[in-house]
Amino acid sequence: MKAVGVIVEYNPFHNGHLYHLEKSREAAGADIAIAVMSGNFLQRGEPALLSKWARAEMALKAGADLVFELPYKFAVQNAETFADGAVSILAASGCSSLCFGSESGDIDKFNFTVHLLDKHNEAYQERVKHHMRDGNSYPKALSLAFKDLGLGEDGLDLSKPNNILGYQYAKSVHSRHRKLELLTVERKSAGYHDEYFSSETIASATSIRKALFSEGKVLTDIKSYVPGTTLEIMEDYKKTFGAFHKWEMYWPFLKYRLLQMSAPELKEIYEMEEGLENRVMLSAIKAGTFHEFMESIKTKRYTWTRLQRACVHILTNTKKEEMLPQPKSASYLRLLGMSEEGRIYLNRQKGSLGLPLISKLSSSPEEALRQDIRAARIYASALPHPQRQKLLEMEYTQPPIYLKGSRA
């Protein structure tokens, strides 16, 4: 069975994701689609709208066959580390190809850019450092340094968020997982950061979340932009747990952490840069909401995303010693869900998987999953009891979701 891999967050799963999943299977000529999906906290430093179990179910009901969790160690990370972890899982699961969405839609530009920057790596890194010394954020410095090399029309536009991730996927494949074929699907209609609906059927996850949390909006307002199965799962989640997750729910916990920490303790938290700790602690005293807090600490150099990731690490007490040196490969495959085709594929691949398969937390060494368990506890903590207890227990008791019945 031929498998194509996709790297996703599905926050939530929408029509654009459905298009990407279908086109990925088609482009690869694949029998099954394997998704590596971030857990409860995401790459941009946000709590996921719904739990990983709900989002895994969304993926399966929309056509994915296997969903593996991207561990916290990779999920709440810069683009390079995020990509390395996800690509390593796809390679270990036996995928023959990786298909990602991009603004470019031209895989040759990704391959060209990877080879070019590898060839001129020393000069490129020097230009990156130069632009960071000028006060630019790391993503901005990468884009400016790339332009400095004078690539012209042959190069990739690294100012676009999905192109940046795609470049890191391609770089990881070229350097470590060469057997994976690279494919890309051009994003349609909505941009990654679009905050408002600009099409009748395709919207970014950002705009969907913004609509959900806007005053006077109801869940059915996003009906045109998500598959029917997504809407059903979201309605059930809201009924069961009472709310969709957002940063403001975690602000009291984050503020408490910051108020009781000393500056030396804060400096030990991953992604806390030298000198930032005092600014963060002072702002925590004054801010009344998470948004106010973020507005007061952001600078030209430290992007909103970078600071949000640091906030997640503060919330979960994730220290530099746990995350450094940054890993290049995952150490296990944690199965969140499977279709009937996915179950058949796993049975055939069991002896040749590149990493240990974890389907039951109770039968796995807790040390290997320590960060993910801790993140799950924090994620559930914002809900009232007994919803909090129900979600927390799922981390230990929930078996992989099994979608019975063949697509055919």
C-alpha positions in Angstrom: 0.0 0.0 0.0 1.4 3.4 -1.0 1.2 6.1 1.6 1.4 9.9 1.3 2.2 12.0 4.3 0.8 15.4 5.4 1.9 17.6 8.3 -1.0 19.3 9.9 -2.6 21.0 12.9 -6.3 21.1 11.8 -7.3 23.9 14.1 -10.0 23.2 13.0 -10.2 21.0 9.9 -11.8 23.1 7.1 -12.5 22.9 3.4 -9.0 24.0 2.5 -7.6 21.1 4.4 -10.0 18.7 2.7 -8.8 20.1 -0.7 -5.2 19.6 0.3 -5.8 16.0 1.6 -7.6 15.0 -1.6 -5.0 16.6 -3.9 -2.2 15.0 -1.9 -3.6 11.5 -2.3 -4.2 12.3 -6.0 -0.7 13.8 -6.7 1.1 10.9 -5.0 -1.1 8.1 -6.4 -1.4 6.9 -2.8 -3.7 4.3 -1.3 -3.7 5.9 2.1 -3.0 9.3 3.7 -1.0 9.6 6.9 -1.3 12.8 9.0 1.3 13.9 11.5 -0.7 16.3 13.7 0.3 18.6 16.5 -1.0 17.8 20.0 -2.9 20.1 22.3 -0.5 23.1 21.9 0.5 24.3 18.4 3.5 25.6 16.5 2.5 29.3 16.8 2.3 29.0 20.6 -1.5 28.6 21.0 -3.7 26.0 22.7 -5.6 24.1 20.0 -9.3 25.0 19.6 -10.3 21.4 20.3 -8.3 18.5 21.8 -6.1 16.3 19.7 -8.6 13.5 19.9 -11.4 15.6 18.5 -9.1 16.9 15.7 -7.9 13.4 14.9 -11.5 12.3 14.5 -12.1 15.3 12.1 -9.2 14.1 10.0 -10.3 10.5 9.8 -13.9 11.4 8.9 -12.5 13.7 6.1 -10.3 11.0 4.6 -7.1 10.6 6.6 -6.2 6.9 7.3 -3.7 7.3 10.1 -3.1 10.2 12.5 0.1 10.3 14.6 0.7 12.9 17.2 3.6 15.3 16.7 5.2 15.3 20.2 5.3 18.6 22.2 9.1 18.6 21.9 8.6 19.3 18.2 5.1 20.8 18.0 5.8 24.0 20.0 8.9 24.9 18.2 10.5 27.0 15.5 9.8 25.9 11.9 13.1 23.9 11.4 12.6 21.7 14.5 8.9 21.4 13.9 9.7 20.1 10.4 12.4 17.7 11.5 10.1 16.0 14.0 7.2 15.7 11.6 9.2 14.5 8.6 11.0 11.9 10.8 7.6 10.5 11.8 6.4 10.3 8.2 9.6 8.6 7.1 9.4 6.1 10.0 5.8 5.3 9.2 6.7 4.2 5.7 5.4 7.1 3.6 6.8 7.2 0.1 6.0 10.9 -0.3 5.2 14.1 1.6 2.8 16.6 0.2 2.4 20.1 1.7 0.4 23.2 1.0 2.3 26.3 -0.1 1.8 29.7 -1.6 4.2 28.8 -4.4 2.7 25.5 -5.6 6.0 24.8 -7.5 8.1 22.0 -6.0 11.1 22.8 -8.2 11.4 26.2 -6.4 11.6 24.4 -3.1 14.3 22.0 -4.3 16.2 24.8 -6.0 16.2 26.9 -2.8 17.3 24.0 -0.6 20.3 23.3 -2.8 21.2 26.9 -3.2 21.1 27.8 0.4 23.1 24.6 1.2 25.7 25.7 -1.3 25.9 29.2 0.1 25.1 28.4 3.7 28.0 30.3 5.3 27.2 33.5 3.5 23.4 33.0 4.1 23.9 32.6 7.9 26.1 35.7 8.0 23.4 37.7 6.4 20.8 36.3 8.8 22.9 37.4 11.8 23.4 40.8 10.2 19.7 41.4 9.9 19.0 40.1 13.4 21.6 42.5 14.7 19.5 45.3 13.0 16.6 44.3 15.3 14.7 42.1 12.9 12.8 38.9 14.0 14.3 35.6 13.0 11.7 34.9 10.2 12.2 38.4 8.8 16.0 38.0 8.9 15.7 34.7 7.0 13.6 36.4 4.3 15.9 39.4 4.0 19.0 37.2 3.9 17.5 35.2 1.1 16.8 38.3 -0.9 20.4 39.5 -0.3 21.7 36.4 -2.3 20.0 37.8 -5.4 18.0 34.8 -6.5 15.7 36.6 -8.8 12.6 34.7 -10.2 14.2 31.2 -9.6 14.0 31.5 -5.8 11.2 30.9 -3.3 9.4 33.7 -1.6 10.4 33.1 2.0 8.2 35.9 3.3 5.1 33.6 3.0 4.3 31.4 6.0 3.6 28.1 4.2 6.6 28.6 1.9 8.7 28.9 5.0 7.4 25.6 6.4 7.6 24.0 3.0 11.2 25.0 2.7 12.0 23.4 6.1 10.2 20.2 5.1 12.2 20.1 1.9 15.4 20.8 3.8 14.8 18.0 6.3 14.0 15.5 3.5 17.1 16.4 1.5 19.4 16.2 4.5 18.0 13.2 6.3 15.1 11.4 4.6 16.0 11.2 0.9 13.5 8.4 0.1 10.6 10.7 0.6 9.3 12.3 -2.6 8.4 16.0 -2.2 5.1 17.3 -3.6 3.2 20.5 -3.0 -0.3 21.8 -3.5 -0.9 25.5 -4.0 -3.1 27.1 -1.4 -6.5 28.3 -2.7 -8.4 31.5 -1.9 -7.5 32.2 1.7 -4.1 33.1 3.0 -2.7 31.5 6.1 -3.0 34.7 8.2 -6.3 36.0 6.7 -8.6 37.1 9.5 -11.8 37.6 7.5 -13.8 35.4 5.2 -13.0 36.2 1.5 -14.6 33.3 -0.2 -17.9 31.5 0.0 -16.4 28.1 0.8 -12.6 28.4 1.6 -11.4 30.3 4.7 -8.2 30.2 6.8 -8.2 28.5 10.2 -7.3 31.9 11.6 -10.5 33.5 10.2 -12.6 30.6 11.4 -11.3 30.9 14.9 -11.7 34.7 14.9 -15.4 34.2 13.8 -16.0 31.7 16.6 -14.8 34.0 19.3 -16.4 37.2 17.9 -19.3 38.6 19.8 -22.7 37.5 18.5 -21.2 34.7 16.3 -22.5 31.1 16.6 -21.0 27.8 15.4 -23.3 27.6 12.4 -21.7 30.8 11.0 -18.7 28.7 9.9 -20.9 26.1 8.2 -19.9 27.0 4.7 -16.2 26.7 5.4 -15.9 23.3 7.1 -17.1 19.7 6.2 -20.3 18.6 7.8 -18.4 16.1 10.0 -16.2 18.9 11.4 -19.2 20.9 12.4 -20.8 17.9 14.1 -17.6 17.2 16.1 -17.3 20.8 17.1 -21.0 20.9 18.2 -20.4 17.8 20.2 -17.2 19.1 21.8 -18.9 22.3 22.8 -21.7 20.4 24.4 -19.4 18.0 26.2 -16.7 20.3 27.4 -18.5 23.6 27.4 -16.0 25.7 25.5 -13.4 25.9 22.7 -9.9 26.5 24.0 -8.2 29.9 23.7 -5.3 31.7 25.4 -7.5 33.9 27.6 -8.7 30.7 29.4 -5.1 30.0 30.4 -4.2 33.6 31.3 -4.9 33.2 35.1 -2.6 30.2 35.2 0.2 31.9 33.2 -0.1 35.1 35.3 0.2 33.0 38.5 3.3 31.3 37.2 4.9 34.6 36.3 4.0 36.3 39.6 5.6 33.5 41.7 8.7 32.9 39.6 12.0 34.6 40.2 14.0 36.1 37.3 16.7 33.3 37.4 13.9 30.7 37.3 12.3 32.4 34.3 15.6 32.5 32.5 15.7 28.7 32.6 12.5 28.4 30.6 12.9 27.4 27.0 12.8 30.3 24.5 13.3 32.9 27.2 16.1 35.1 25.9 18.5 37.1 28.0 16.9 40.3 29.3 13.4 39.4 28.3 12.5 37.9 31.7 12.3 41.3 33.4 10.0 42.8 30.8 7.8 39.7 31.0 7.5 39.8 34.8 6.7 43.5 34.9 4.1 43.2 32.2 2.4 40.2 34.0 1.8 42.5 37.1 0.1 45.2 35.0 -1.8 43.2 32.4 -5.4 42.3 32.9 -5.8 40.0 29.9 -3.5 37.8 27.9 -3.9 40.1 24.9 -2.9 43.1 27.0 0.1 41.2 28.2 1.2 40.2 24.7 0.8 43.8 23.4 3.0 45.0 26.2 5.9 42.5 25.6 6.1 42.3 21.8 8.9 44.1 20.1 10.2 44.3 16.5 12.7 41.5 17.3 10.4 39.1 19.2 7.4 38.2 17.1 4.0 37.4 18.6 4.5 33.8 17.6 7.9 33.5 19.3 6.5 35.1 22.5 3.4 32.9 22.5 5.6 29.8 22.3 7.6 31.1 25.3 4.4 31.6 27.2 3.4 28.0 26.5 6.7 26.8 27.8 6.3 28.9 30.9 2.8 27.5 31.4 4.1 23.9 31.1 7.4 24.6 33.0 9.4 23.4 30.0 13.1 24.2 30.6 16.0 24.7 28.3 17.7 21.6 29.6 14.7 19.5 28.4 14.7 20.9 24.8 18.4 21.5 24.1 20.1 20.5 22.0 17.1 20.6 19.6 16.3 17.0 18.5 16.3 16.0 14.8 14.1 13.0 15.0 11.1 11.8 17.0 11.7 8.7 19.2 8.2 7.1 18.8 5.0 7.0 16.8 2.0 7.8 19.0 -1.2 6.6 17.2 -4.2 8.8 17.7 -6.5 7.3 15.2 -7.0 5.0 12.1 -9.4 4.2 9.4 -10.0 0.6 8.3 -7.4 1.1 5.5 -5.0 2.6 8.0 -5.5 -0.5 10.3 -4.6 -2.8 7.4 -1.6 -0.7 6.5 -0.3 -0.8 10.0 -0.7 -4.5 10.3 1.4 -4.9 7.1 4.0 -2.4 8.2 4.3 -3.4 11.9 7.6 -5.2 11.4 9.2 -2.5 9.3 8.2 0.7 11.1 11.2 2.9 11.8 10.2 3.9 15.4 8.3 2.1 18.2 4.5 2.3 17.9 2.6 3.6 20.9 -1.1 2.9 20.9 -1.7 2.6 24.7 -0.2 5.1 27.2 -0.5 2.5 30.0 1.9 0.1 28.2 4.5 2.8 27.4 7.3 4.2 29.5 6.0 7.4 31.0 9.4 9.1 30.8 9.3 9.0 26.9 5.9 10.8 27.0 6.5 13.1 30.0 6.2 16.4 28.2 3.1 15.3 26.3 1.4 14.1 29.5 2.3 17.4 31.2 1.0 19.4 28.3 -2.3 17.4 28.3 -2.7 18.1 32.1 -2.2 21.9 31.5 -4.5 21.9 28.5 -7.3 20.3 30.4 -6.8 22.5 33.5 -8.7 25.5 32.0 -12.0 23.6 31.9 -14.3 23.3 34.8 -14.7 20.1 36.8 -16.0 17.5 35.7 -15.1 18.4 32.1 -11.5 18.9 33.1 -11.3 15.4 34.7 -12.9 13.8 31.6 -10.4 15.3 29.2 -7.5 14.6 31.4 -8.5 10.9 31.8 -8.6 10.6 28.0 -4.9 11.0 27.9 -4.5 7.7 29.8 -7.6 5.8 28.8 -8.5 6.8 25.2 -7.5 4.1 22.7 -6.7 5.1 19.1 -9.9 6.3 17.4 -11.0 3.6 15.0 -13.2 4.5 12.0 -14.8 1.3 10.9 -15.7 0.5 7.3 -13.8 0.9 4.1 -14.0 4.1 1.9 -14.7 1.9 -1.1 
